[in-house]
Amino acid sequence: QVQVVESGGGLVQPGGSLRHSCSASGSFLSINAMGWYRQAPGNQRDLVARITSENRTLYADSAKGRFTISRDIAKNMVYLQMNSLKPEDTAAYYCNVDTTGLDTIIRLTWGQGTQVTVSS
């Protein structure tokens, strides 16, 4: 079992910043990757940023230059620093953790989601 807990989010004005945190806990052999996705009402859930165990990062075009993903391997945590926020960044943000279990099965586990609203 893998537990994923997120924090962060909230209401911010355009141009402002927010920082998300996500922690993974439970029984697993390794964390292969951690990432952030977002979903606005009526839209599908899309990748925002992802970081692998080798520290390779992937960003959505909309996030490049404004968002930064980082991780603390020792704490099994991932962070998303969001700067220069725009109203179109308004969405529910979800943390996703890719783990290899004790049974060697790869699992994707989602956090509960946190709301980000960018509005003046």
Residue frames as qw, qx, qy, qz and C-alpha x, y, z in Angstrom:
[[0.000, 0.888, 0.461, 0.000, 0.00, 0.00, 0.00],
 [0.396, 0.137, 0.020, 0.908, 1.20, 3.44, -0.96],
 [0.078, -0.844, -0.464, 0.257, -0.18, 6.59, 0.61],
 [0.372, 0.315, 0.185, 0.853, 0.17, 9.93, -1.14],
 [0.189, -0.806, -0.452, 0.333, -0.57, 13.12, 0.74],
 [0.369, 0.510, 0.191, 0.753, -0.52, 16.57, -0.77],
 [0.217, -0.757, -0.353, 0.505, -0.46, 20.06, 0.67],
 [0.199, -0.173, 0.295, 0.919, -0.44, 23.50, -0.83],
 [0.034, 0.549, 0.694, 0.464, -2.85, 25.15, -3.18],
 [0.105, -0.605, -0.449, 0.649, -5.22, 27.96, -2.46],
 [0.311, 0.886, 0.336, 0.075, -6.32, 31.28, -3.89],
 [0.492, -0.376, 0.182, 0.764, -3.71, 33.54, -5.45],
 [0.326, 0.825, 0.059, -0.458, -3.76, 36.63, -7.63],
 [0.798, 0.562, 0.055, 0.208, -2.46, 36.56, -11.20],
 [0.343, 0.760, -0.392, 0.389, 1.32, 36.82, -11.17],
 [0.559, -0.633, 0.422, -0.329, 1.55, 35.27, -7.74],
 [0.378, 0.375, -0.845, 0.052, 3.25, 32.09, -6.58],
 [0.845, -0.334, 0.166, -0.384, 2.28, 28.89, -4.84],
 [0.166, 0.453, -0.875, 0.046, 4.17, 25.82, -3.71],
 [0.908, -0.143, -0.152, -0.364, 2.77, 22.30, -3.61],
 [0.114, -0.484, 0.852, -0.164, 4.23, 19.49, -1.54],
 [0.900, 0.007, -0.232, -0.368, 3.56, 15.78, -1.81],
 [0.231, -0.508, 0.810, -0.182, 4.80, 12.91, 0.31],
 [0.809, 0.082, -0.502, -0.294, 4.73, 9.20, -0.36],
 [0.313, -0.438, 0.753, -0.379, 4.73, 6.57, 2.35],
 [0.926, 0.041, 0.090, -0.363, 4.01, 2.91, 2.77],
 [0.718, -0.275, 0.609, 0.196, 5.62, -0.30, 1.64],
 [0.729, 0.683, -0.011, -0.042, 7.52, -0.23, -1.63],
 [0.842, -0.056, 0.126, 0.521, 10.94, -1.06, -2.99],
 [0.357, -0.136, 0.185, 0.905, 11.48, 2.19, -4.79],
 [0.312, 0.790, 0.281, -0.448, 9.92, 5.34, -6.16],
 [0.629, 0.242, 0.491, 0.552, 10.45, 5.44, -9.90],
 [0.133, 0.342, 0.238, 0.899, 8.96, 8.85, -10.56],
 [0.034, -0.608, -0.593, 0.526, 6.77, 11.52, -9.00],
 [0.149, 0.263, 0.433, 0.849, 4.69, 14.04, -10.83],
 [0.199, 0.425, 0.415, -0.779, 1.99, 16.64, -10.80],
 [0.079, 0.387, 0.747, 0.535, -1.13, 16.65, -12.93],
 [0.186, 0.250, 0.321, -0.894, -4.02, 19.06, -13.06],
 [0.044, 0.434, 0.842, 0.316, -7.64, 18.93, -14.03],
 [0.209, 0.074, 0.093, -0.971, -9.97, 21.84, -14.65],
 [0.551, 0.324, 0.607, -0.473, -13.76, 21.33, -14.65],
 [0.726, 0.599, 0.137, -0.308, -14.85, 19.65, -17.85],
 [0.408, 0.724, -0.551, -0.082, -11.28, 18.86, -18.90],
 [0.937, -0.012, -0.325, 0.130, -9.14, 15.76, -18.74],
 [0.616, -0.733, 0.194, 0.214, -6.33, 15.36, -16.23],
 [0.657, 0.695, -0.174, 0.236, -3.10, 16.54, -17.84],
 [0.782, -0.164, -0.168, 0.578, 0.54, 16.30, -16.91],
 [0.069, -0.996, 0.048, -0.006, 2.09, 19.45, -15.45],
 [0.164, 0.743, -0.633, 0.143, 5.55, 18.18, -14.48],
 [0.984, -0.164, -0.062, -0.034, 7.27, 14.91, -13.67],
 [0.018, 0.765, -0.632, 0.121, 10.62, 13.93, -12.16],
 [0.910, 0.063, -0.406, -0.043, 12.24, 10.51, -12.27],
 [0.820, -0.536, 0.039, 0.197, 14.51, 8.73, -9.81],
 [0.706, 0.091, 0.150, 0.686, 17.40, 9.81, -12.06],
 [0.122, -0.633, -0.151, 0.749, 16.26, 13.42, -11.67],
 [0.135, 0.176, 0.604, 0.766, 15.09, 13.69, -15.27],
 [0.222, 0.470, 0.450, -0.727, 12.31, 16.23, -15.54],
 [0.122, 0.371, 0.716, 0.578, 9.47, 16.69, -17.98],
 [0.117, 0.405, 0.343, -0.840, 7.26, 19.75, -18.17],
 [0.389, 0.707, 0.587, 0.066, 4.10, 20.59, -20.01],
 [0.376, 0.434, 0.201, 0.794, 4.62, 23.47, -22.42],
 [0.266, -0.819, -0.252, -0.442, 2.31, 25.59, -20.29],
 [0.714, -0.683, -0.060, 0.145, 4.56, 25.03, -17.25],
 [0.761, 0.147, 0.007, 0.632, 7.96, 25.59, -18.82],
 [0.275, 0.433, -0.068, 0.856, 9.74, 28.64, -17.47],
 [0.406, -0.567, 0.035, -0.716, 7.18, 29.21, -14.71],
 [0.876, -0.403, 0.073, -0.255, 6.97, 25.97, -12.72],
 [0.262, 0.560, -0.768, 0.168, 9.77, 23.98, -11.14],
 [0.928, -0.272, -0.161, -0.199, 9.51, 20.41, -9.92],
 [0.179, 0.577, -0.724, 0.334, 11.98, 19.06, -7.38],
 [0.871, -0.307, -0.341, -0.178, 12.22, 16.15, -5.02],
 [0.257, -0.636, 0.648, -0.331, 13.75, 15.13, -1.73],
 [0.686, 0.134, -0.700, -0.149, 14.63, 11.49, -2.17],
 [0.213, 0.112, -0.815, 0.527, 15.44, 10.91, 1.49],
 [0.314, 0.147, 0.514, -0.785, 11.99, 12.17, 2.52],
 [0.209, 0.354, 0.874, 0.258, 10.07, 10.65, -0.41],
 [0.148, 0.760, 0.373, -0.511, 8.72, 14.07, -1.22],
 [0.395, 0.344, 0.463, 0.715, 8.15, 16.08, -4.37],
 [0.026, -0.641, -0.268, 0.718, 7.52, 19.78, -4.69],
 [0.375, 0.578, 0.496, 0.529, 6.02, 22.00, -7.37],
 [0.168, -0.516, -0.134, 0.830, 6.95, 25.67, -7.26],
 [0.324, 0.659, 0.583, 0.348, 4.54, 27.67, -9.39],
 [0.199, -0.459, -0.044, 0.865, 5.43, 31.24, -10.29],
 [0.165, 0.198, -0.358, -0.898, 3.82, 33.84, -12.53],
 [0.254, 0.330, 0.901, -0.118, 0.47, 32.15, -12.13],
 [0.225, -0.019, -0.412, -0.883, -2.27, 32.83, -14.65],
 [0.660, 0.028, 0.277, -0.698, -6.05, 32.41, -14.42],
 [0.814, 0.265, -0.405, -0.320, -5.74, 29.46, -16.82],
 [0.293, 0.302, -0.852, 0.312, -3.68, 27.65, -14.19],
 [0.568, -0.188, 0.400, -0.695, -6.84, 27.33, -12.12],
 [0.751, 0.077, -0.605, -0.252, -7.47, 23.63, -11.57],
 [0.838, -0.483, 0.220, -0.129, -7.31, 20.79, -9.11],
 [0.328, 0.671, -0.663, 0.054, -3.71, 19.62, -8.83],
 [0.963, -0.217, 0.057, -0.147, -2.92, 15.97, -8.19],
 [0.140, -0.658, 0.738, 0.050, 0.29, 14.31, -7.15],
 [0.957, 0.177, -0.139, -0.185, 1.10, 10.98, -8.78],
 [0.323, -0.648, 0.690, -0.012, 3.69, 8.52, -7.50],
 [0.842, 0.329, -0.396, -0.164, 5.11, 5.64, -9.54],
 [0.441, -0.589, 0.644, -0.207, 6.45, 2.90, -7.25],
 [0.624, 0.186, -0.752, -0.098, 7.82, -0.61, -7.50],
 [0.738, -0.506, 0.100, -0.436, 6.22, -2.66, -4.76],
 [0.438, -0.478, 0.752, -0.117, 7.67, -5.37, -2.57],
 [0.781, 0.230, 0.577, -0.066, 5.98, -7.77, -4.99],
 [0.366, -0.177, 0.528, 0.746, 7.86, -6.03, -7.86],
 [0.247, 0.689, 0.637, 0.242, 4.59, -4.76, -9.29],
 [0.180, 0.072, 0.050, 0.980, 4.65, -1.18, -10.54],
 [0.056, -0.717, -0.683, 0.130, 1.84, 0.97, -9.19],
 [0.095, 0.385, 0.101, 0.912, 0.62, 4.48, -9.84],
 [0.280, -0.588, -0.671, 0.355, -0.93, 6.13, -6.82],
 [0.055, 0.649, 0.228, 0.724, -2.78, 9.43, -6.80],
 [0.109, -0.110, -0.526, 0.836, -3.07, 12.00, -4.08],
 [0.118, 0.616, 0.719, -0.300, -6.38, 13.51, -3.05],
 [0.274, 0.616, 0.384, 0.631, -5.91, 16.69, -5.06],
 [0.230, -0.565, -0.314, 0.727, -5.65, 20.31, -4.01],
 [0.323, 0.832, 0.426, 0.148, -7.42, 23.25, -5.59],
 [0.361, -0.250, 0.100, 0.893, -5.55, 26.18, -7.07],
 [0.233, 0.844, 0.479, 0.068, -7.56, 29.25, -8.02],
 [0.394, -0.113, 0.121, 0.904, -5.87, 32.15, -9.75],
 [0.018, 0.774, 0.539, 0.333, -8.10, 35.18, -9.68],
 [0.176, 0.218, -0.207, 0.937, -8.02, 38.86, -8.87]]
